[in-house]
Protein backbone atom coordinates (compact mmCIF):
# COMPACT_ATOMS: atom_id res chain seq x y z
CA UNK A 1 0.00 0.00 0.00
CA UNK A 2 1.26 3.45 -0.83
CA UNK A 3 2.79 5.50 1.96
CA UNK A 4 3.41 8.90 0.41
CA UNK A 5 0.96 11.46 -0.92
CA UNK A 6 2.33 11.31 -4.46
CA UNK A 7 1.76 7.54 -4.68
CA UNK A 8 -2.00 7.74 -4.24
CA UNK A 9 -2.76 8.70 -7.83
CA UNK A 10 -1.65 5.22 -8.95
CA UNK A 11 -3.26 2.89 -6.40
CA UNK A 12 -6.63 1.20 -6.07
CA UNK A 13 -9.01 1.63 -3.20
CA UNK A 14 -10.53 -1.44 -1.53
CA UNK A 15 -13.88 -1.25 0.21
CA UNK A 16 -17.47 -2.43 0.44
CA UNK A 17 -19.71 -1.39 -2.44
CA UNK A 18 -23.51 -1.52 -2.72
CA UNK A 19 -25.16 -4.50 -4.43
CA UNK A 20 -28.67 -3.24 -5.10
CA UNK A 21 -31.45 -5.78 -5.77
CA UNK A 22 -35.15 -6.22 -5.05
CA UNK A 23 -35.18 -8.98 -2.40
CA UNK A 24 -36.14 -7.00 0.71
CA UNK A 25 -35.58 -10.02 2.99
CA UNK A 26 -31.93 -10.59 2.09
CA UNK A 27 -29.46 -9.88 4.95
CA UNK A 28 -27.32 -6.76 4.98
CA UNK A 29 -24.19 -8.81 4.23
CA UNK A 30 -25.72 -9.89 0.91
CA UNK A 31 -26.10 -6.24 -0.10
CA UNK A 32 -22.40 -5.40 -0.02
CA UNK A 33 -19.43 -6.61 -2.02
CA UNK A 34 -15.71 -6.18 -1.29
CA UNK A 35 -14.15 -4.67 -4.39
CA UNK A 36 -11.14 -2.61 -5.49
CA UNK A 37 -11.28 0.31 -7.88
CA UNK A 38 -9.04 3.26 -8.81
CA UNK A 39 -9.06 6.39 -6.72
CA UNK A 40 -10.50 9.27 -8.76
CA UNK A 41 -8.73 12.61 -8.95
CA UNK A 42 -9.69 15.14 -6.31
CA UNK A 43 -12.15 17.77 -7.45
CA UNK A 44 -11.95 21.33 -6.19
CA UNK A 45 -12.97 21.49 -2.56
CA UNK A 46 -12.24 17.81 -1.87
CA UNK A 47 -9.77 15.96 0.36
CA UNK A 48 -8.43 12.41 0.43
CA UNK A 49 -8.65 10.65 3.79
CA UNK A 50 -6.99 7.42 4.90
CA UNK A 51 -9.80 5.74 6.84
CA UNK A 52 -8.97 4.54 10.35
CA UNK A 53 -12.45 3.53 11.54
CA UNK A 54 -16.03 3.67 10.26
CA UNK A 55 -19.20 2.60 12.10
CA UNK A 56 -22.40 0.98 10.90
CA UNK A 57 -25.48 3.11 11.60
CA UNK A 58 -29.17 2.34 11.08
CA UNK A 59 -29.16 4.86 8.23
CA UNK A 60 -26.50 2.75 6.47
CA UNK A 61 -28.74 -0.32 6.67
CA UNK A 62 -31.70 1.62 5.27
CA UNK A 63 -29.48 2.87 2.43
CA UNK A 64 -28.52 -0.74 1.62
CA UNK A 65 -32.23 -1.44 1.13
CA UNK A 66 -32.49 1.46 -1.32
CA UNK A 67 -34.95 3.18 1.04
CA UNK A 68 -32.86 6.11 2.28
CA UNK A 69 -33.42 9.75 1.31
CA UNK A 70 -30.41 9.64 -1.04
CA UNK A 71 -30.73 7.67 -4.30
CA UNK A 72 -28.77 4.38 -4.00
CA UNK A 73 -25.79 4.02 -6.31
CA UNK A 74 -25.07 0.46 -7.32
CA UNK A 75 -21.32 -0.21 -7.11
CA UNK A 76 -20.51 2.85 -4.98
CA UNK A 77 -18.76 2.39 -1.66
CA UNK A 78 -21.12 2.53 1.32
CA UNK A 79 -20.79 4.17 4.76
CA UNK A 80 -21.92 7.59 5.92
CA UNK A 81 -19.33 8.51 8.56
CA UNK A 82 -15.88 7.64 9.86
CA UNK A 83 -12.53 8.86 11.11
CA UNK A 84 -9.22 9.15 9.31
CA UNK A 85 -6.12 11.15 8.42
CA UNK A 86 -6.25 13.78 5.66
CA UNK A 87 -3.40 12.89 3.33
CA UNK A 88 -4.12 15.02 0.26
CA UNK A 89 -6.25 18.10 -0.43
CA UNK A 90 -7.51 20.24 -3.28
CA UNK A 91 -9.42 22.65 -1.10
CA UNK A 92 -7.52 25.89 -0.68
CA UNK A 93 -6.15 27.08 2.63
CA UNK A 94 -8.58 25.05 4.74
CA UNK A 95 -7.64 21.87 2.88
CA UNK A 96 -3.94 22.62 3.30
CA UNK A 97 -4.51 23.19 7.03
CA UNK A 98 -6.32 19.84 7.29
CA UNK A 99 -3.48 17.80 5.77
CA UNK A 100 -1.96 15.44 8.33
CA UNK A 101 -4.80 15.99 10.79
CA UNK A 102 -7.06 13.29 12.18
CA UNK A 103 -10.65 14.18 11.37
CA UNK A 104 -14.18 12.88 11.71
CA UNK A 105 -15.66 12.69 8.22
CA UNK A 106 -19.08 12.57 6.63
CA UNK A 107 -19.48 11.05 3.19
CA UNK A 108 -20.16 13.47 0.37
CA UNK A 109 -23.71 12.94 -0.98
CA UNK A 110 -23.62 11.50 -4.47
CA UNK A 111 -20.12 10.04 -4.07
CA UNK A 112 -18.47 6.99 -2.56
CA UNK A 113 -18.96 6.26 1.12
CA UNK A 114 -16.31 5.56 3.74
CA UNK A 115 -16.38 1.77 4.24
CA UNK A 116 -13.04 1.60 2.44
CA UNK A 117 -9.31 2.11 2.87
CA UNK A 118 -9.59 5.66 1.56
CA UNK A 119 -12.42 8.17 1.31
CA UNK A 120 -12.85 11.31 -0.78
CA UNK A 121 -15.15 13.97 0.60
CA UNK A 122 -15.54 17.72 0.78
CA UNK A 123 -13.19 19.56 3.12
CA UNK A 124 -16.12 21.13 4.98
CA UNK A 125 -17.35 17.61 5.83
CA UNK A 126 -14.18 17.08 7.88
CA UNK A 127 -14.08 17.95 11.58
CA UNK A 128 -10.70 17.88 13.37
CA UNK A 129 -10.97 15.65 16.45
CA UNK A 130 -9.49 15.91 19.91
CA UNK A 131 -6.56 13.66 20.76
CA UNK A 132 -8.42 12.27 23.80
CA UNK A 133 -10.86 10.43 21.54
CA UNK A 134 -10.03 6.95 20.28
CA UNK A 135 -10.40 6.28 16.56
CA UNK A 136 -13.58 4.29 17.26
CA UNK A 137 -15.19 7.07 19.29
CA UNK A 138 -14.01 9.77 16.87
CA UNK A 139 -15.59 7.84 14.00
CA UNK A 140 -18.99 8.10 15.66
CA UNK A 141 -19.22 11.77 16.65
CA UNK A 142 -21.17 13.04 13.65
CA UNK A 143 -24.30 10.99 12.91
CA UNK A 144 -25.52 10.05 16.38
CA UNK A 145 -24.09 12.53 18.95
CA UNK A 146 -24.62 15.58 16.75
CA UNK A 147 -28.17 14.38 16.12
CA UNK A 148 -28.75 13.95 19.87
CA UNK A 149 -27.59 17.50 20.61
CA UNK A 150 -29.60 19.02 17.75
CA UNK A 151 -32.77 17.18 18.78
CA UNK A 152 -32.53 18.35 22.39
CA UNK A 153 -31.80 21.90 21.23
CA UNK A 154 -34.88 21.80 19.01
CA UNK A 155 -36.99 20.46 21.90
CA UNK A 156 -35.81 23.43 23.99
CA UNK A 157 -36.75 25.82 21.18
CA UNK A 158 -40.24 24.28 21.24
CA UNK A 159 -40.47 24.95 24.98
CA UNK A 160 -40.51 21.31 26.07
CA UNK A 161 -40.22 20.55 29.78
CA UNK A 162 -40.27 16.82 29.09
CA UNK A 163 -39.78 14.67 25.99
CA UNK A 164 -40.67 11.17 24.83
CA UNK A 165 -37.89 9.19 23.14
CA UNK A 166 -38.75 5.96 21.35
CA UNK A 167 -36.12 3.34 20.44
CA UNK A 168 -34.36 4.90 23.42
CA UNK A 169 -31.71 2.17 23.75
CA UNK A 170 -30.15 3.41 20.50
CA UNK A 171 -27.01 5.53 20.57
CA UNK A 172 -29.05 8.63 19.69
CA UNK A 173 -31.55 7.79 22.44
CA UNK A 174 -28.85 7.38 25.06
CA UNK A 175 -27.21 10.61 23.96
CA UNK A 176 -30.53 12.44 24.19
CA UNK A 177 -31.12 11.16 27.74
CA UNK A 178 -27.68 12.34 28.88
CA UNK A 179 -27.86 15.72 27.19
CA UNK A 180 -31.48 16.42 28.12
CA UNK A 181 -30.60 15.85 31.77
CA UNK A 182 -27.87 18.50 31.45
CA UNK A 183 -30.43 20.91 30.01
CA UNK A 184 -33.06 20.24 32.71
CA UNK A 185 -35.49 18.38 30.42
CA UNK A 186 -37.18 15.26 31.77
CA UNK A 187 -37.13 12.12 29.64
CA UNK A 188 -39.67 9.38 29.04
CA UNK A 189 -37.86 6.53 27.28
CA UNK A 190 -39.64 3.70 25.47
CA UNK A 191 -38.00 0.41 24.48
CA UNK A 192 -39.20 -2.89 23.02
CA UNK A 193 -36.95 -5.14 25.09
CA UNK A 194 -37.00 -5.36 28.90
CA UNK A 195 -33.25 -6.01 28.96
CA UNK A 196 -32.65 -2.34 28.08
CA UNK A 197 -34.58 -0.90 31.01
CA UNK A 198 -31.79 -1.04 33.61
CA UNK A 199 -29.23 0.55 31.27
CA UNK A 200 -31.49 3.54 30.58
CA UNK A 201 -32.36 3.95 34.24
CA UNK A 202 -28.62 4.00 34.95
CA UNK A 203 -28.41 6.98 32.56
CA UNK A 204 -31.03 8.72 34.74
CA UNK A 205 -33.95 8.52 32.34
CA UNK A 206 -36.90 9.75 34.39
CA UNK A 207 -39.18 6.95 33.15
CA UNK A 208 -38.53 3.84 31.06
CA UNK A 209 -41.51 2.03 29.55
CA UNK A 210 -41.59 -1.26 27.65
CA UNK A 211 -43.83 -1.07 24.60
CA UNK A 212 -44.88 -4.73 24.84
CA UNK A 213 -46.32 -4.39 28.36
CA UNK A 214 -50.11 -4.59 28.55
CA UNK A 215 -50.41 -1.30 30.41
CA UNK A 216 -47.81 0.53 28.30
CA UNK A 217 -50.20 2.91 26.58
CA UNK A 218 -52.13 3.86 29.73
CA UNK A 219 -48.89 4.43 31.65
CA UNK A 220 -47.46 6.53 28.84
CA UNK A 221 -50.57 8.71 28.75
CA UNK A 222 -50.53 9.33 32.52
CA UNK A 223 -46.79 10.20 32.56
CA UNK A 224 -46.98 12.43 29.48
CA UNK A 225 -49.84 14.41 31.01
CA UNK A 226 -48.16 14.64 34.42
CA UNK A 227 -44.79 15.84 33.05
CA UNK A 228 -46.35 17.90 30.25
CA UNK A 229 -44.25 16.08 27.66
CA UNK A 230 -44.87 18.04 24.46
CA UNK A 231 -42.10 16.75 22.17
CA UNK A 232 -41.66 13.24 20.75
CA UNK A 233 -38.26 12.35 19.33
CA UNK A 234 -39.30 9.66 16.88
CA UNK A 235 -36.89 7.15 15.36
CA UNK A 236 -39.53 4.53 14.58
CA UNK A 237 -42.22 6.29 12.48
CA UNK A 238 -45.14 4.52 10.81
CA UNK A 239 -47.93 3.70 13.33
CA UNK A 240 -45.87 4.70 16.35
CA UNK A 241 -45.91 8.41 15.51
CA UNK A 242 -49.68 8.91 15.80
CA UNK A 243 -50.04 6.38 18.62
CA UNK A 244 -47.66 8.29 20.90
CA UNK A 245 -48.83 11.76 19.83
CA UNK A 246 -52.39 10.70 20.67
CA UNK A 247 -51.58 10.28 24.39
CA UNK A 248 -49.45 13.43 24.66
CA UNK A 249 -50.87 16.85 25.61
CA UNK A 250 -52.47 19.12 23.03
CA UNK A 251 -50.03 21.20 20.94
CA UNK A 252 -47.36 18.48 20.98
CA UNK A 253 -44.76 18.03 18.22
CA UNK A 254 -43.23 14.85 16.83
CA UNK A 255 -39.73 15.30 15.42
CA UNK A 256 -39.20 12.33 13.10
CA UNK A 257 -35.50 11.63 12.54
CA UNK A 258 -35.49 7.94 11.63
CA UNK A 259 -37.52 4.98 10.47
CA UNK A 260 -36.78 1.75 12.31
CA UNK A 261 -40.17 0.27 11.49
CA UNK A 262 -39.68 -3.07 9.79
CA UNK A 263 -41.85 -2.25 6.81
CA UNK A 264 -40.82 -1.55 3.25
CA UNK A 265 -43.74 0.71 2.41
CA UNK A 266 -42.25 3.48 0.23
CA UNK A 267 -44.24 6.11 2.16
CA UNK A 268 -43.70 4.72 5.63
CA UNK A 269 -45.24 7.46 7.79
CA UNK A 270 -48.71 7.77 9.34
CA UNK A 271 -50.41 10.49 11.35
CA UNK A 272 -53.77 11.09 12.98
CA UNK A 273 -55.80 13.61 10.98
CA UNK A 274 -58.06 14.23 14.00
CA UNK A 275 -55.10 15.01 16.27
CA UNK A 276 -53.57 17.33 13.69
CA UNK A 277 -56.83 19.25 13.23
CA UNK A 278 -58.40 19.26 16.68
CA UNK A 279 -55.43 18.86 19.07
CA UNK A 280 -52.91 20.88 17.05
CA UNK A 281 -50.44 17.99 16.88
CA UNK A 282 -47.48 18.82 14.63
CA UNK A 283 -44.98 16.68 12.78
CA UNK A 284 -41.58 17.84 11.54
CA UNK A 285 -38.50 16.08 10.29
CA UNK A 286 -34.82 16.26 11.14
CA UNK A 287 -31.95 15.15 8.89
CA UNK A 288 -28.45 15.96 10.09
CA UNK A 289 -27.01 16.18 6.57
CA UNK A 290 -29.47 18.95 5.70
CA UNK A 291 -28.82 20.70 9.02
CA UNK A 292 -25.06 20.73 8.37
CA UNK A 293 -25.56 21.71 4.73
CA UNK A 294 -27.74 24.66 5.73
CA UNK A 295 -25.46 25.81 8.57
CA UNK A 296 -22.58 28.26 8.46
CA UNK A 297 -19.08 26.75 8.90
CA UNK A 298 -18.73 28.32 12.34
CA UNK A 299 -22.03 26.74 13.40
CA UNK A 300 -20.84 23.28 12.34
CA UNK A 301 -17.49 23.73 14.12
CA UNK A 302 -19.31 24.96 17.22
CA UNK A 303 -21.53 21.86 17.20
CA UNK A 304 -18.48 19.63 16.72
CA UNK A 305 -16.61 21.24 19.62
CA UNK A 306 -19.64 20.90 21.87
CA UNK A 307 -20.06 17.21 21.04
CA UNK A 308 -16.35 16.43 21.44
CA UNK A 309 -16.26 18.21 24.79
CA UNK A 310 -19.16 16.04 25.93
CA UNK A 311 -17.22 12.96 24.80
CA UNK A 312 -14.09 14.10 26.64
CA UNK A 313 -16.16 14.70 29.79
CA UNK A 314 -17.61 11.19 29.56
CA UNK A 315 -21.16 12.49 29.10
CA UNK A 316 -21.31 11.06 25.59
CA UNK A 317 -19.94 7.62 24.83
CA UNK A 318 -20.66 5.29 21.94
CA UNK A 319 -21.16 1.65 22.92
CA UNK A 320 -18.98 -0.59 20.75
CA UNK A 321 -19.93 -4.22 20.14
CA UNK A 322 -16.87 -5.11 18.05
CA UNK A 323 -14.15 -3.63 15.84
CA UNK A 324 -13.50 -5.77 12.77
CA UNK A 325 -11.48 -5.83 9.58
CA UNK A 326 -12.66 -6.58 6.05
CA UNK A 327 -12.69 -10.36 6.66
CA UNK A 328 -15.14 -10.27 9.57
CA UNK A 329 -17.29 -7.34 8.51
CA UNK A 330 -20.07 -9.31 6.78
CA UNK A 331 -20.81 -11.40 9.89
CA UNK A 332 -20.60 -8.35 12.13
CA UNK A 333 -22.97 -6.20 10.06
CA UNK A 334 -25.64 -8.90 10.20
CA UNK A 335 -25.26 -9.07 13.98
CA UNK A 336 -25.70 -5.32 14.22
CA UNK A 337 -28.76 -5.37 11.97
CA UNK A 338 -30.49 -7.71 14.43
CA UNK A 339 -28.98 -6.47 17.71
CA UNK A 340 -28.52 -2.71 17.45
CA UNK A 341 -28.72 -2.12 21.21
CA UNK A 342 -25.60 -4.30 21.70
CA UNK A 343 -23.49 -1.43 20.39
CA UNK A 344 -21.79 -0.34 17.20
CA UNK A 345 -19.86 -2.46 14.76
CA UNK A 346 -16.76 -0.57 13.65
CA UNK A 347 -14.93 -1.31 10.42
CA UNK A 348 -11.17 -0.82 10.71
CA UNK A 349 -9.71 -1.38 7.23
CA UNK A 350 -6.19 -2.08 8.48
CA UNK A 351 -7.29 -4.65 11.06
CA UNK A 352 -6.18 -8.14 10.09
CA UNK A 353 -8.10 -10.12 12.67
CA UNK A 354 -11.22 -9.62 14.70
CA UNK A 355 -10.87 -7.80 18.00
CA UNK A 356 -12.51 -9.01 21.18
CA UNK A 357 -15.97 -7.59 21.80
CA UNK A 358 -15.85 -4.38 23.80
N, C-alpha and C positions, 0 to 999 in steps of 0.2 A: 504494500500500500504506500502511496506517495506520502512524503513527509515534509515537502517544502511547497510553498504557495505556487511556484511556477509549474510544479508537476501536475497540478489538478486539472489542467486543460486536457490532459491526455488519458485520464483514467476513467473507469466505469464506476458507477454508484450502485451498490447492492442494497435492496430493501424489499419491503412487502407492498405489492401493487394490488389494486382492486380487480377482482374477477366478478363482473356483474352478470347475474342471471336471475331467472324468474322464480326459482324455487324458494319461497319464503321460509320454509322449514329447515333449510340447510344450516348447519352450524357456522359460526363466524369463521372458523379455521378454513372452511371450504370456500370462503369468499376472498381469500388473499392468496397470493402466489409470490414466492421469493424469486426475484429476478435481478438481473444486472443490466444497466443501460448507461449510455454516455452522459456525463454531466453537461448540460447546456451552458452556453456563455452567459455571464451575468448581464442582465439588462440594467439600464440606469435606475438607480435607487435600490438595487438589490445587494445582498451579501451572501457569501457562502459560509455555511456553518458545519463544523465537524460535530456530529450528534454524539452526545455522551449518554443521554437517557431520554426516553419518551414513554409516557404512560398511555394506557388504554382508558378512554372515558366512554360513558354511555352514548355521547354524541358520535363517537367513532363507530360504534356498533350500528347505530341508526343509519349512518352514512353507508356502511357496508351493505345495508338492505336497499339502498337507493331511495330512502325515505327522508333524508335530511333536507334542510332548506337550500343547500347548494347542489347543483346538478352533479350526479356521480360521473366520474371520468374513468371509463374502463382502461386499465393498464397504468393509471397514475399511482404513484406511491400514496399510501394512506397515512393518517396520523395528524391530529390537529395541533398538538403542542409538544414541547420538549425543552431540552437544555443542551447547550453545546458551546464550542469555542469558535468565534468568528475568525476565519483564516484568510478571507479575501473579500474585498468590497469594491463596489462601483457606485458609491452613494455619497460622494462629496465629503465634506469635513466630518459629518457625523459618522459616516461609514469608516473613514480613516481612524477616527477615535475609537470605534468599536473593535477594530482588528486586534486580535490577541486576547480579547475579553471573554469571560464566560457569561453567557446570556441565557435568559429564558426566551423561547421563541414561539411564535404562533405561525402556523402555515399560511402562506399567501393564498387567498381564495382564487380558484381557477388554475392553480399550479400543483406541483407534487407536494405531498405531505411529508412528515418527518420520521416515519418508521423506516429509516434507512441510515446508511453510514454518513451521508452528507445531506444537507437540506439547503435549498435556496429560498430565501424569503425577502421581503422588503425590510430595509434597515429600521423603519419605524415600528416593525413588529418584533423588534429585539429589545429586551429589557435587561440591562446589566444586573447581576445578582450578587448578593452579599456573600462574603467568603464563609460565613457561618453555616450556610445552607449546603447540605449534601447535594450531589448531582440529582438524586432521586427526588428530594424535596423541591429543589429548584425547578425541576422539570414539570412540576405540578402547580406552580403558583398562578398561572394565568386562568385556565378554564374554570376551575372550581373555587379557589379562594377569592379571586376577583369577583366572580359571580356572587358569592356569599356576601361580600362587603356591599356591592351595588344593590343587592336585593334589600338588605337591611336599611341602607340609606334611602331607598325608595319608600320603604315602609314608614320611615320617619317623616319623609316629605308628605306622606298621606295622613300623618297624624296618628298612626297606630300606637296604642298602648300595649297591645298584645297581638301576636301573629300565630297563625296555624301553618305548620310545615308538614307536608306529606312526604313520603319516602325519606323520612328524617334520618335514617341510618346511613344515607349517602354521604359522600364527602362534602357536598354543598350543604346538606342538612346539618351536619355536625358543625361546619363553619358558621352557619347562620346562628345556631344555638349559642356558640361561644361569643360571637360578635354582638348579638342582640343583648346578651346579658351585660356586656360592657356598656351598651347604650341605654340600659334601663328598660328594655322591652321584654315583656314576658313571652314565653314560648309554649305552644301546645304542639307537641310532636306526635305524628301518627306513623305507625309502622305495621307491616304485615306479619312479621315474625316476632314471637314473644322473646326470642333469644337476644333481641336488640334493645329490649327495655332497660336493662341494668346499665348498659353502656351509655345510653342517652341520659339516664338519671344521674350518672356520674359526671356528665357534662353540665349538670344543673338545669336541664330542661324542667320547666315548671310543672308540666304534665306530659305523660307519655301514654298514648292510647293505642291499643292493638285493633286493627280494623276488622279482624275476624271474630272478635268478641261479640256476643249477642247484644250486649247493652252499649256497644260502641257509639252508635248514632245518638242515643239519648244522653250519654255522658258528654259527648262532644258538644251537643247543643247547650247543655247546662253550663259547661266550662266557658264556652265562647260568649255566652250572655253575661256570665259573672265577670269575666276579665275584659269584656268589651273588645274582643278580638275582631278587628275590622279589616285585616289583610290576610289573605291566603297566599303562601308561596307554593306554587303548584308545579311539581315535576312529573305528575302522572297524566293529567288531562283526561280526555274522554268523559265518561260518566262521573268521575270523581270531582270534577270542577263544579258542576251544579249541585251535586249531593252535599258537598261541604258548604258551599255558599248558602244553601238553603237553610242551614242551621245557624249561620252567623248573623249578627245584628244587621239591621237595615243599613244601607249605604256602605256595604263592604266591597272590597276590591280583590279580585283574584289576579295575581301576577303569574302568568304561565310561562315557565322558562324551560320546560322539558316535556317529553312524552314517553314515559316508561310503560304505558299501557300496552299489553301484548296483543295488539290488534294491528292489522295492516291496512285498515281503512285509509284511503288517501286524504280524507278530510281530518278525521281523528279527534275533533273537538266537539263538545256538546255544551249547551247552556240552557238555563231555564228562562223561557220568554217571560213568564209571569214574574219571576224575581227581578229580571232586568227592568220590566215596566213598572211594577208596583212597589218593589222594595229597593229600587235604585242600585241593584247589584251591578258592578262594573267588571269588565275583563280586559286586561292589557297584557302585552307580551314583553319579554325581555330576552335579547340575544346579545351576548357579550361582544361578538364580532362587530355588530352594528354600533354598539355603545362606544367601542374603541375607535371605530372608523369615523364616528361623528364627533369625537372629542378632540380637543387641542392637545398637542404633544405634551405640554406641561401638565394637563389633567391626567393623561395616561401615566406619566412618570410619577405623579403624586399618588395615584392609586397603587402603582407598583411598590413605591416606598412604604406606603401604609401596610400593604399586605406582607411585605418582607419583614417589616418591623414586628408584626404580629407573629410571624413564624419564629423570628429570633427570640421573642419573648415566651415562646411555647404556647401561645394562645391558639395559633393555627398549627395543625400538624396533619399531614396526609398519611393515612394508614396504608402500609405497603404489604401486600400478600406475598409477592415474590418478584425478584429481579431476574430476568432471563435473557439469554442470547438468542440468536436467530434459530438455533436448533430446537429450543424448547418453547418458542413463542406460540406455536399453533395450539399446543395443549393448554398453555397458560391462558390464552385469550378465551378459549371455550370455558375454562373454569370461571373466569371473571364474568362472562356473559350470564352464567347461572348462579353466581355467588358474589354479587357486587359488594355486599356489606362486609365481605371478608377483607377488603382492601384492594388497592391498586395492583395491577400487573404492570411492571416497568420493563420496557425493552432497552437493553444495553447492547448496542451493536458489536462492541469489542469483547463482550463476555463469551468465553469459550465453553463454560459449563454452567449449569443451573446453580444459583445461590440457594442457600437454605431459606425457608420462608421466614419473613420478618415478624 
